Each structure stands twice: as structure tokens, then as C-alpha cells.
Amino acid sequence: MKNTQATIRDLALKLNISISTVSRALRGAQDVNPETKKAVLEMAALMNYEPNKVAQSLRIKKTNTIGIVVPEIAIHFFASVISGIQHYTSKHGYSIMICQSLESFETEKANVQMLVSNRVDGLLISVASETREYQHLEKLVEKKIPVVLFDRVADSLDVPKVVVDDHDGAFKAVDYLIKTGCKRIAYIGGSLTLSISNQRMKGYLDALKANNIPVREELMVFCNEFHDEPIVATRQLLDLPELPDAIFCMNDPVAILTLQVLKQRKIAVPDEISVVGFTNEPVSRYIEPSITTVAQPAYQMGEAAARMFIDQVENPSSFKPRMETLQTELIIRNSTRRIG
């Protein structure tokens, strides 16, 4: 089927003027006669003319499009981050392209390659749990393609980063459990290749140390994915000779699966075992019992990452990579006992 999209050439033929005059008129150039400019704009509207974005981007070497790679779009946390990114970047004339790695290193690399091939101006990335080396991102830095990491970051990359204080969030959660009387606090963590997993584990360990509670290796289990492995991990903890009296979970999806296993075993929450999550997924307040969790400012993280990206693009000579750390909030609900 023939393409009926009007072009600059069509406008020029219709008005009997040169293509260059039409192009300058559409750009609002000052050297075009006002009457000619008006005629061009009116004809463009009449013919439903739309600028050729691909041609423009090739000419100015800029697409005003940002690539985003997240582990999983369906997770509310990442959806909120994306909303924050889009809100900020749209005010600065940028569009976004979104990909999900589904926690796969190979998919993450393919996503990055596809976005670069589509000439995005740069990328905002939260790395997959399988990602253990960062050559695919280092190549972008070498090519001076702007990269911003958020939530899950790589310490070895000298690029802007936005994170939450995962250590402090985990510390507050475990410290609260101890203050409610818990002593055998288990931890279901994520892959230790992830920065957030390491920081939350350190927060857990430091809270135990600060309260003179010994670390018990059998109470610490780790998951590479958060769909099936948390169920196995919870069962492993419940099969110990001595049950934990609390379980601190890497995130809310893990906490929800943990609650399911506890219900199947007819273990009362929080009377027998308290449960704490991380991220404050919306569903966490509605299930029974509602989950005590550590809330992260996801939307603000997206805005901060977008702001760093825009600063980097608009001020390349003066911009210096930095890390911005956002604070968390412990939200007490019904899956934990109350202090006192």
C-alpha cells in the first residue's frame, strides 16, 4: 500500500515554493516571510503533515528518546519508578522506551543492544539478578552514551546512581522486631550479586549485632528468583528443629509467599511468627494479615534518575556522576506484634 503521509516535498509542490523554504518555515526560522510561514503552517495542517522524527534524529543526532530497562514491569515498585521517570522527562520533551529483563542477564544485554540500535539518547537501568558483569554497560560509558542506574546498581561503574538506604531500612525493620520481643529472626534474601540484597542483609546483621543477638546461619536463606524459591525457603525455615519467631523478607512478594506457607502450616501470624516485607507493594495492606513493610519512595526515585539524566545531557562538560540516596519508612501493620 502506498504511503499517503504528507512530506515536506508535497507541501512545497502544493505551495509552489522550495523545499528549503518549507523546512525553514516549519522550524520557525526568522528569515522566512511571515505570509509564507503562515501559508506553510496552514497547508501543513490541511494535509495532516507530521514531521519525520527519524529523519530529524539522523540530522541532529538526537532522538529525544530515553531507554529504560527494569527487571519486571508488573512489579508495582518498578511501575512507580517508570511513572516518575515519565513525568519528569515529558516536561523536558523526552519520550521513553521500556524493556524488561525478567531477571535475565542475556535479556538485559539484548534490551540494551536493541535500545542503542534504536538510537535512544541514553539509558536508565535497574540491573537483573543474574547480572554479574557489566561490560555491556561499560561499552556505553566508553561511547559517552549517558547511563543512569537506579535501585539495583553496580559499584564498579562510574555513572550516576539513585538508590534508597536499603541498609537503614532493613536495620529499622529488624530492630523493630527485636523490640517486640523476637529473638530468632530469620532472613529470606535475594541473590547476593544484587547491591540491594547485600545492603539489606548487612542491615539485618547489624541490627542483630546492635542488640547482642547471635547470628544463626541456619536462619539465613537466599533466593535467585521470587516466584517459587521463597516458598521452598520458607518451608526450609519451618522444618528447623527450633522455629524462627520472625521472618524478615527481601521484599513484599517474598513476604506474601511466606504468609501463604505459614497459613498452610496453620502457624498464627504474628502470635507465633512475625513477618516483615520491603517495598510497600499496594497489595500488602489488603491481604490478611496486612504486612508490616519498609516503604521506598519509588516515584521520587524515578524523578531523581530522570533529573540526573537530563542534567548529564544538558551539561555534559560540568556534570559529574554522583549517587543520590533516598530514605525509607517503616510501616507497621498486622503481620508483626506491637512494642510493649
LINWO-V490226 format. One line per field, one symbol per residue. ss: DSSP state (~ for helix, > for strand, _ for the rest). phi: phi as a letter, one per 30 degrees, with the letter a starting at -180 (. if undefined). psi: psi as a letter, one per 20 degrees, with the letter a starting at -180 (. if undefined). A space follows every 10 residues. Layout:
ss = ???
phi = ???
psi = ???
//
This chain:
ss = _______~~~ ~~~~~___~~ ~~~~~~~___ ___~~~~~~~ ~~~~~~____ __~~~~~~~~ ____>>>>>> _____~~~~~ ~~~~~~~~~~ ____>>>>>> ____~~~~~~ ~~~~~~~___ _>>>>_____ ____~~~~~~ ~~___>>>>> _________> >>>>_~~~~~ ~~~~~~~~~_ ____>>>>>_ ____~~~~~~ ~~~~~~~~~~ ______~~~> >>______~~ ~~~~~~~~__ _____>>>>_ _~~~~~~~~~ ~~~~______ ___>>>__>_ _~~~~_____ _>>>>__~~~ ~~~~~~~~~~ ~~~~______ __>>>>__>> >_________
phi = .ddcddcedd ddddchbddd dddddddidd dceedddddd ddddddchdb eddddddddc hachbcdbbb dadddeeddd ddddddeddd dciccbbcbb dhicdddedd edddddddid dlbcbcdddd dbbbdddddd dddidebbcb icbcddcdbd bbbcdddddd edddddeddd jdbccdbccc eddddddddd dddedddddd chcddcedcc bbbdbcccdd ddddddddcd ecddcabcce adeddddddd dddddhcdcc ecbdbbcaji dedddcdcdd cdacdcdded dddddddddd edddbddcdb ebccccccbd cdbcdbdcdi
psi = pppjpqrhgg ggghilrqhh ggghghikqi jpphhggghg hghgghjlpp qnhggghhgi kpikpppppq gohhphghhh ghgggggghh ijkqrqppqp ikjpghhggh ggggghhjkq irqppoqqhi oiqkhhhhhg ghjkppppqq forohipmrq qprrnhghgg ggghhgghhi iphnorpora pjipghgghh ghggghgggh jkpqpohijo qqphrkghhh gggghghijq hpqqjqopqh rghghghghg ghghjlpppj ggpqppaphl qhhhihrpqq ppropqmggh gggggggggg ggghlhhipp qrpppqqrpp opbiiqrqp.
//
